[in-house]
Amino acid sequence: MAQDLVIYAVVHQPRRIKLPAQPIPKGAAPKDIEHCLFDERLNEEYFHKVATYCYYPATEMFIELADGGLKLSIGFSVSVLRQAEAWDRKLFDLFRQLAAQPNIELINVEPYHSFLPLLDLRMFAKRMSWARDHLEKIMGNRPEVTDTTEMLMSNGIYHALDGLSFSGAFLDGRPWVMEWREPTHLYHKGKDMMLLARHYQLSDDVGYRFSNKGWWGYPLLADSYAHWLRETWGDFMVLAWDYETFGEHHSRETGIFDFMRCLPGELSKRNIATLTPSEAIAKYRERSFHLPLPAFPCTWAGDGGMEFFLGNAAQQAVFQLMLQAYNKALLTKNKKMIDLALWLIQSDNLHLIQWFDRWGSDAEVSAYFTPEEWWKLEPSGIIWEMQQVYKNFIQSLDAYL
Amino acid sequence: MRQRHITTENTEFVILCFEGPDRYSLAGGLGVRVDNLSATLAEMGFTTHLFFIGDPELSGEEVRQGGKLFLHRWCQWISRYYPNGVYEGENEKLYDFNKSIPWFVKEHIAKPAVAQGKLVVIIGEEWHTAEAMCRLSDALYSDGLRDNVVMFWNANNTFSFHRINWGRLNYTTTITTVSRYMKHVMWRMGLNPLVIPNGIPRSLLRNVQDRMADEVRRALGADLVLCKVARWDPDKRWNTAVEAIARLKEKGLNTVLLARGGMEPHGQEVLHHARSMGLTVAGARTNPGSSDGYLAALQKAASADIIDIQFHIPLDFLRVLYRAADGVLANSGHEPFGIVGLEAMAAGGIAFTGCTGEDYAIPFVNSFVLETSDPMEIVGYMMYLRDYPEEGKRIREAARRTARSFTWEAAVQNLITKLENQARIQGTLGGMPTPSTPQITPEDLMATTLKRHY
């Protein structure tokens, strides 16, 4: 029976592009190109909304839980931190307060939540190193364990991260990756960097299914959930969620906050200890197991493979445009244009159109994240205008070559 | 208690247009229209905001006319990339205009004005503003302000009608246009716009000095002088004008056409056509300056049948040309309003208009209205004027009298009457309409009609 528990939540907000696409003036300066590409007014609106429903109550709750002895880990994308710094300084300070809690470990993540790990491993490594320094600078703690984007992991990604001397990284413990192995042990891929495998069923019980009245486990109570954890075989479990699970994906009315507040007590009753990722690595390093990693990246999104992001023609087309935008921006050698391209390869831009030509629960999740304001363009209009954003950017790079 | 009328105390005006008063923003008649309309409203005492694609090098906001007229130069950050005028980078500007104007007008003008118990009148000009007007109406509605705002959207032309969502525009605004001809064009599209004609500035009613007009005639030394000012556009029927010159020349009359076109390539076709009929063409060029300079430039080219004027003609000198000419050919085949004909009439010129949007033109009373594109129609009327010079004098007088009722003051009075009616329909104003004093009486017009020689 697993006796330890690692909890991880990642805070992220996308930098939504502007739809319908704003034409970019010929020869425009980077700041004007940026203005045409991103809908900061929309981003600010969504940020305030999520801050009210999720970030404030969830952060206060996690601080309270950490004060009570619960150990957990939090990752922040630079994307969300910039929004907090720009639009809600009080919340930004609250995030810093959370990250400074002794029972909380700060986790490194891909700064812009981008697809760089798929596109350019060398640049990915450079950006992860930058993110680590950046987080240390603004949060005061230097991350030792890392996540990526959407928990992407592959053989290549592992080696890129290992080269940065992280002690550990997360991956999603899907059967197609783990094969016969349990996700409840510590793993490695032959190098120093350990792998923490997320228990996707137990995680998704809270992350996806908690408020689903059609689910057999509904309503999920802290005692029964703690019991399921207690009954799980292995050394330790990794539960990982979007931070927005608390108050945003599941509203306050679903009881998600009450559930979390009751959980530590129920865990104690069953002698389940919480560890930070670094503590789990330290404790289990000597008995870690080798895990072959696939060449195809796995992710915590959808069914665990890249089909969640590249499964329909619209996503594939935008992905091609991402490749063009990023690589052409590199040709300019212009730092600001490369930075804009990095924003444009944000994974959310493919996440948000996963629903295209699809149906089912994944499509519903994807459609839920698509900004309400975009739907007036109709589905095909959203796809068209999204492509137009990339085409406009690619065209605007001409002036820099 | 609800107010009964639009007054300077209870109403603010907002005009949205791509064109505007800056040189950068003036591409044609639209810029002149909004410049005059906004200035007239401000002069009458109304707080007026004009949003337009302004010169990027000028201040973003400028206050004129004793604090009554606010110029909002929009999209300047885009215009900096497009130095060649209002329509360069049109799509880039349009996107920004549609996105930013509705919010700004709602928050910074409509909301404070309504909070003070005022009515807000918003007028959108041309297709460029159609989407912004729809979005603005929606935004005002969602904030509970729409009933306190009267929104008119005006069609000055049929340009880019295919880009307008008419159902939405017709639902959110009151559609207007500048002539009965345009009303009928739009009627065929299932629309029924109100007609609010254009106007001319009162300053154009000043007398043109005959001495100056005589000097122009002497400089040209021709038997007959015709004048045409228009874009080089087939709709303007330049070829008909040129063919009329050729026919008059065939009759042994030394005729000259003062031609002022634009930058359009059709100009080359027209001048080639003229040469192919044996007409001579000479360009007249000079630097901006005095009337003497303009006269000298015309005199230098006077031996030609067609003088292609290639310098900017200041309005004062243009009025002299209108006055000096035996006929001003405003003979468009499609003319939503035809401001040139009206300006010529105000200068005491004899306008030869087409017969589409020129509601001000009454044939043989204050002008000649051309029914066809046959140059012989022009030739026939020119010969008539030559045979009956007193008719020319009478038409010139009637033309000036007519122009008096088409000033911007009169146009604004007409506009306000229709706005008040719409405000009553919306329930924002109470009471019933009351008569206003017309600027010209029917008797004035009848008096001129009875003197005709036909």
Boltz contact constraints between the chains, C-beta under 6 A:
constraints:
  - contact:
      token1: [A, 22]
      token2: [B, 95]
      max_distance: 6.0
  - contact:
      token1: [A, 23]
      token2: [B, 91]
      max_distance: 6.0
  - contact:
      token1: [A, 23]
      token2: [B, 92]
      max_distance: 6.0
  - contact:
      token1: [A, 23]
      token2: [B, 95]
      max_distance: 6.0
  - contact:
      token1: [A, 25]
      token2: [B, 78]
      max_distance: 6.0
  - contact:
      token1: [A, 25]
      token2: [B, 81]
      max_distance: 6.0
  - contact:
      token1: [A, 25]
      token2: [B, 89]
      max_distance: 6.0
  - contact:
      token1: [A, 25]
      token2: [B, 92]
      max_distance: 6.0
  - contact:
      token1: [A, 27]
      token2: [B, 81]
      max_distance: 6.0
  - contact:
      token1: [A, 28]
      token2: [B, 81]
      max_distance: 6.0
